[in-house]
Amino acid sequence: MRKRDIDTPALLLDLDVAQENIAAMARYFAARSQKLRPHFKTPKTLEIARRQMAAGAIGITASKLGEAEVLARAGIGPILIANQIAGAQKIDRLFAIAQKVPVIATVESEFNMQELEAGAARAGRALDAIIEIDTGMNRCGTESPEETIELARRIGRGLINYRGVMGYEGHAVLIADRAKREQTARDALAILSRHVAALRAAGMTPEIVSAGGTGTFDIAGSWPDVTEVQAGSYVFMDGAYRHVRPDLGAPALSLLTTVISRRGDRAIIDAGMKSLTNEFGAPRGKDLAVKVERLSEEHGHLNAAGTEIGPGMKIEIVPSHGDTTINLHSEYYVVRGDEVIAIWPIEGARAYR
């Protein structure tokens, strides 16, 4: 099968580009004390997770239990669940995952501890956990070193094993101005280090200090206190990250679409909000200088001025945000050049429970 034979809209994955992106990030961490624990929320497919592990990743990061269950069924781990899990039903699922592969949970409060300890009692087994520290995202995490120390001591009294801490400078990763991005990331990592220093002084030196994303992988990846980085988008390099970090890999992901109308300078493609997202800005053409200026349910609106785009043509669009676009699809058409060499299921798509 050739790319032109694929029905649209459809996700294309350039395997050679993805492999090079995986290899490039692996090379960066190979000789460092910091290691890579790539985030599954971007590729959502076991095929990529296996390649990342083979390239030297120390484990996989997941945001949701559904993602972790996909990994655990395939025997891929250890898994860091970089999110708080709440409710007895989910806690029991967490312990079921831990029966298959090693799992590290994330806590931020006494509420989490009570739920995890109750789950440990039901499961008859202990569980590892790290503490999330709020380093500027203003969503979850302890807010002072004293709170972190208190929670670390609390963890040590029960069936939950204290392993370390986590902070995520996600508010820095997509800042386009390099100097501002680096300063914002360093400010966040300095907060993380204050908590780490307090823990050391209290005799609870963290084994794990997890941080970082694709936009700040080299800042977190060279920070003295950090032991691992959770970068994920590097594997595909969507439009937003290509704008912020043009020094990183090429885009491996595109959406194949069909032009269904051309009226003057306006062209309409068959990809709308049900197959493409635009919360990080306008998706753009891969090989054509066009951008998707507006999305409705089933249609994408392009300014086609100066192009030969016409009805029936198939064009490739690079999503501005790969994670959410991928979540709308069930498979990748894996390509080398124009040839489709495989179809991979996106097992983690819509695994948001």
C-alpha positions as CSV (number, residue, x, y, z in Angstrom):
1,M,0.0,0.0,0.0
2,R,1.1,3.5,-0.7
3,K,0.3,6.7,1.3
4,R,-2.0,7.8,-1.5
5,D,-4.1,4.7,-1.1
6,I,-5.0,5.4,2.6
7,D,-8.5,6.6,3.3
8,T,-8.5,9.9,5.1
9,P,-8.2,11.5,7.6
10,A,-5.5,9.1,8.9
11,L,-2.4,9.5,11.1
12,L,0.9,8.8,9.4
13,L,4.0,7.8,11.4
14,D,7.4,8.1,9.7
15,L,9.2,5.3,11.3
16,D,12.7,6.4,10.3
17,V,12.2,9.8,11.7
18,A,10.7,8.5,15.0
19,Q,13.6,6.1,15.3
20,E,16.1,8.8,14.9
21,N,14.3,11.0,17.4
22,I,14.4,8.1,19.9
23,A,18.1,7.5,19.3
24,A,19.0,11.2,19.6
25,M,17.4,11.6,23.0
26,A,18.9,8.3,24.1
27,R,22.4,9.5,23.1
28,Y,21.9,12.6,25.2
29,F,21.2,10.6,28.4
30,A,23.5,7.7,27.7
31,A,26.6,9.3,29.4
32,R,24.7,11.3,32.1
33,S,23.8,10.5,35.6
34,Q,20.3,11.7,34.8
35,K,18.2,9.1,32.8
36,L,15.1,9.1,30.6
37,R,11.7,7.9,31.6
38,P,9.7,8.8,28.5
39,H,6.1,9.8,28.8
40,F,3.5,7.4,27.2
41,K,0.9,10.1,26.9
42,T,2.4,11.2,23.6
43,P,2.8,8.0,21.5
44,K,0.2,5.9,23.3
45,T,1.4,2.8,21.4
46,L,3.4,-0.2,22.7
47,E,5.5,-0.3,19.6
48,I,7.1,3.0,20.5
49,A,7.4,2.2,24.2
50,R,9.3,-0.9,23.4
51,R,11.7,1.0,21.2
52,Q,12.3,3.6,23.9
53,M,13.1,0.9,26.4
54,A,15.4,-0.9,24.0
55,A,17.2,2.5,23.5
56,G,18.0,2.7,27.2
57,A,15.0,4.3,29.0
58,I,14.8,3.3,32.7
59,G,11.0,2.9,32.6
60,I,7.9,4.6,31.3
61,T,5.8,7.5,32.6
62,A,2.0,7.4,32.4
63,S,-0.6,10.0,33.3
64,K,-3.6,7.7,33.6
65,L,-4.3,4.3,35.0
66,G,-5.8,3.3,31.6
67,E,-2.4,4.0,30.0
68,A,-0.6,2.1,32.7
69,E,-2.9,-0.9,32.3
70,V,-2.0,-1.0,28.6
71,L,1.7,-1.0,29.4
72,A,1.3,-3.6,32.2
73,R,-0.7,-6.0,30.1
74,A,2.3,-6.0,27.7
75,G,4.8,-6.4,30.6
76,I,6.4,-3.0,30.0
77,G,7.7,-1.3,33.2
78,P,8.6,0.0,35.6
79,I,5.8,2.6,35.4
80,L,5.8,6.0,37.1
81,I,2.2,7.3,37.3
82,A,2.8,11.0,37.4
83,N,-0.6,11.9,38.6
84,Q,-2.7,11.5,41.8
85,I,-5.1,8.5,41.8
86,A,-8.3,9.0,43.8
87,G,-11.2,6.7,44.7
88,A,-11.2,3.1,45.9
89,Q,-12.1,1.7,42.5
90,K,-9.0,3.3,40.9
91,I,-6.8,2.5,43.9
92,D,-7.6,-1.2,43.5
93,R,-6.8,-1.0,39.8
94,L,-3.5,0.6,40.7
95,F,-2.6,-2.3,42.9
96,A,-3.7,-4.8,40.2
97,I,-1.2,-3.1,37.8
98,A,1.5,-3.4,40.5
99,Q,1.0,-7.2,40.5
100,K,2.2,-7.3,36.8
101,V,5.0,-4.7,36.7
102,P,6.7,-2.4,39.2
103,V,4.7,0.8,39.8
104,I,5.5,4.1,41.4
105,A,2.5,6.1,42.6
106,T,2.5,9.9,43.1
107,V,1.1,11.5,46.3
108,E,0.6,15.1,47.4
109,S,-1.5,14.9,50.5
110,E,-2.7,13.0,53.5
111,F,-5.8,12.1,51.5
112,N,-3.6,10.2,49.0
113,M,-1.8,8.4,51.8
114,Q,-5.0,7.2,53.5
115,E,-6.4,5.9,50.2
116,L,-3.2,4.2,49.2
117,E,-2.8,2.6,52.7
118,A,-6.4,1.3,52.5
119,G,-5.7,-0.1,49.1
120,A,-2.4,-1.7,50.3
121,A,-4.4,-3.4,53.1
122,R,-7.0,-4.7,50.6
123,A,-4.3,-5.9,48.2
124,G,-2.0,-7.3,50.9
125,R,1.1,-5.7,49.4
126,A,3.2,-2.5,49.7
127,L,3.6,0.1,47.0
128,D,6.3,2.6,46.1
129,A,5.5,6.3,45.9
130,I,7.0,9.7,45.3
131,I,5.8,13.1,46.4
132,E,4.8,15.7,43.8
133,I,6.0,19.2,44.5
134,D,4.4,22.2,42.9
135,T,7.2,24.0,41.1
136,G,5.0,26.5,39.3
137,M,2.2,24.7,37.5
138,N,-0.3,25.6,40.2
139,R,-2.3,22.4,40.0
140,C,-1.1,19.6,42.4
141,G,1.8,19.2,44.7
142,T,3.2,20.2,48.1
143,E,3.9,23.9,48.4
144,S,6.6,24.1,51.0
145,P,9.6,22.0,52.1
146,E,8.1,21.6,55.5
147,E,5.0,20.1,53.9
148,T,7.1,17.8,51.8
149,I,9.1,16.6,54.8
150,E,5.9,15.9,56.8
151,L,4.5,13.9,54.0
152,A,7.7,11.9,53.5
153,R,7.7,11.0,57.2
154,R,4.1,10.0,56.9
155,I,4.9,7.7,54.0
156,G,7.6,6.0,56.0
157,R,5.1,4.9,58.7
158,G,2.9,2.6,56.6
159,L,2.7,0.2,53.7
160,I,3.8,2.8,51.2
161,N,7.5,3.0,50.4
162,Y,9.0,6.5,50.1
163,R,11.2,6.7,46.9
164,G,11.6,10.4,46.2
165,V,10.0,13.5,44.7
166,M,8.7,14.9,41.4
167,G,8.3,18.4,40.0
168,Y,7.2,19.4,36.5
169,E,8.1,22.7,34.9
170,G,5.4,22.4,32.3
171,H,4.7,26.1,32.4
172,A,8.2,26.5,30.8
173,V,8.4,23.9,28.1
174,L,6.5,25.8,25.4
175,I,8.0,29.3,26.0
176,A,9.4,30.2,22.6
177,D,11.9,32.7,23.8
178,R,14.9,30.6,24.7
179,A,16.3,32.8,27.5
180,K,12.9,33.2,29.1
181,R,12.2,29.4,28.8
182,E,15.6,28.5,30.4
183,Q,15.1,31.0,33.2
184,T,11.6,29.9,34.0
185,A,12.7,26.3,34.0
186,R,15.7,27.0,36.3
187,D,13.4,28.9,38.7
188,A,11.1,25.9,38.8
189,L,14.0,23.5,39.3
190,A,15.4,25.7,42.1
191,I,12.1,25.2,43.9
192,L,12.5,21.5,43.5
193,S,16.1,21.6,44.8
194,R,15.0,23.5,47.9
195,H,12.7,20.6,48.8
196,V,15.4,18.1,48.0
197,A,17.9,19.9,50.3
198,A,15.3,20.0,53.1
199,L,14.7,16.3,52.7
200,R,18.5,15.6,52.8
201,A,18.8,17.7,56.0
202,A,16.0,15.7,57.6
203,G,17.7,12.4,56.7
204,M,15.3,11.5,53.9
205,T,17.4,11.9,50.8
206,P,15.2,11.1,47.7
207,E,16.4,8.3,45.5
208,I,14.2,9.6,42.7
209,V,14.0,13.2,41.6
210,S,11.9,13.3,38.5
211,A,11.3,16.4,36.3
212,G,11.4,17.8,32.8
213,G,9.7,17.7,29.5
214,T,10.7,17.9,25.9
215,G,11.0,21.7,25.9
216,T,13.3,21.6,28.9
217,F,14.9,18.1,28.7
218,D,18.4,19.5,28.6
219,I,17.9,21.9,31.4
220,A,16.3,19.3,33.8
221,G,18.7,16.7,32.3
222,S,21.7,18.6,33.5
223,W,20.3,19.8,36.8
224,P,22.4,18.3,39.6
225,D,19.5,17.1,41.8
226,V,17.4,15.6,39.0
227,T,17.8,11.9,38.5
228,E,15.3,11.3,35.6
229,V,13.5,13.3,32.9
230,Q,9.9,12.6,31.7
231,A,10.1,13.9,28.1
232,G,7.5,12.5,25.7
233,S,6.8,14.7,22.7
234,Y,10.4,14.5,21.4
235,V,9.5,11.1,19.8
236,F,7.2,12.8,17.3
237,M,8.0,16.5,17.5
238,D,4.6,18.2,16.9
239,G,4.2,21.7,15.5
240,A,4.3,23.5,18.9
241,Y,7.5,21.9,19.9
242,R,9.1,22.4,16.4
243,H,8.4,26.1,16.9
244,V,10.0,26.1,20.4
245,R,12.8,23.7,19.9
246,P,13.8,23.7,16.2
247,D,17.1,22.2,17.3
248,L,15.5,18.9,18.1
249,G,14.2,16.2,15.8
250,A,12.0,16.4,12.7
251,P,8.3,15.8,12.7
252,A,7.5,12.1,12.6
253,L,3.7,12.5,12.8
254,S,1.4,13.9,10.2
255,L,-2.3,13.7,9.4
256,L,-3.1,12.7,5.9
257,T,-6.2,14.6,4.6
258,T,-8.1,15.0,1.4
259,V,-9.0,18.4,-0.1
260,I,-12.7,18.3,-0.8
261,S,-13.3,21.9,-2.0
262,R,-11.4,24.9,-3.5
263,R,-13.1,28.3,-3.8
264,G,-10.7,31.1,-4.6
265,D,-8.0,31.2,-2.0
266,R,-10.1,29.0,0.4
267,A,-9.5,25.2,0.5
268,I,-11.4,22.8,2.6
269,I,-10.0,19.5,3.9
270,D,-11.9,16.5,5.3
271,A,-10.2,16.8,8.8
272,G,-12.1,18.7,11.5
273,M,-12.2,18.8,15.2
274,K,-13.0,15.1,15.3
275,S,-9.6,14.2,13.9
276,L,-7.3,17.2,14.6
277,T,-6.8,19.5,17.5
278,N,-5.6,23.1,17.5
279,E,-5.3,24.2,21.1
280,F,-1.6,24.9,20.6
281,G,-2.1,26.9,17.5
282,A,-2.8,26.4,13.9
283,P,-1.7,23.0,12.4
284,R,0.4,23.5,9.3
285,G,1.2,21.7,6.1
286,K,4.2,19.3,6.2
287,D,5.4,20.0,2.7
288,L,3.2,22.9,1.7
289,A,3.3,26.4,3.2
290,V,-0.3,26.3,4.4
291,K,-1.9,26.3,7.8
292,V,-5.3,25.2,9.1
293,E,-6.9,28.5,10.0
294,R,-10.1,27.2,11.4
295,L,-11.6,23.8,12.4
296,S,-15.3,22.9,12.4
297,E,-16.6,19.4,13.2
298,E,-15.8,17.8,9.9
299,H,-13.9,20.5,8.0
300,G,-10.5,22.2,8.1
301,H,-10.3,25.6,6.5
302,L,-7.0,26.5,4.7
303,N,-5.8,29.6,3.0
304,A,-4.5,28.1,-0.3
305,A,-3.4,31.3,-1.9
306,G,-0.3,30.7,-4.0
307,T,-0.7,27.0,-4.1
308,E,-2.0,24.5,-6.6
309,I,-4.2,22.7,-4.0
310,G,-7.4,21.3,-5.6
311,P,-10.2,18.9,-4.8
312,G,-9.1,15.3,-4.6
313,M,-5.5,16.1,-3.6
314,K,-4.2,14.4,-0.5
315,I,-1.9,16.6,1.7
316,E,-0.2,16.1,5.1
317,I,-0.8,18.3,8.1
318,V,1.5,18.4,11.1
319,P,-0.6,18.7,14.3
320,S,0.3,21.6,16.6
321,H,-0.3,19.3,19.5
322,G,0.3,15.6,18.9
323,D,-0.9,14.2,22.2
324,T,-4.5,15.3,21.8
325,T,-4.7,14.7,18.1
326,I,-3.4,11.1,18.5
327,N,-6.0,10.6,21.2
328,L,-8.7,10.9,18.5
329,H,-7.4,8.0,16.5
330,S,-7.1,4.3,16.8
331,E,-4.2,3.4,14.6
332,Y,-1.0,4.7,12.9
333,Y,-0.2,4.1,9.3
334,V,3.6,3.5,9.6
335,V,5.5,4.6,6.6
336,R,8.9,4.7,5.0
337,G,8.9,7.2,2.2
338,D,5.6,6.6,0.3
339,E,5.2,3.0,1.4
340,V,3.0,1.8,4.2
341,I,5.0,-0.8,6.1
342,A,2.7,-1.5,9.1
343,I,-0.5,-0.4,10.9
344,W,0.0,0.0,14.6
345,P,-2.9,0.2,17.1
346,I,-2.9,3.2,19.4
347,E,-3.7,1.1,22.5
348,G,-3.5,4.1,24.9
349,A,-5.9,6.3,22.9
350,R,-8.9,7.5,25.0
351,A,-7.5,5.6,28.1
352,Y,-8.3,8.6,30.2
353,R,-9.8,6.8,33.2
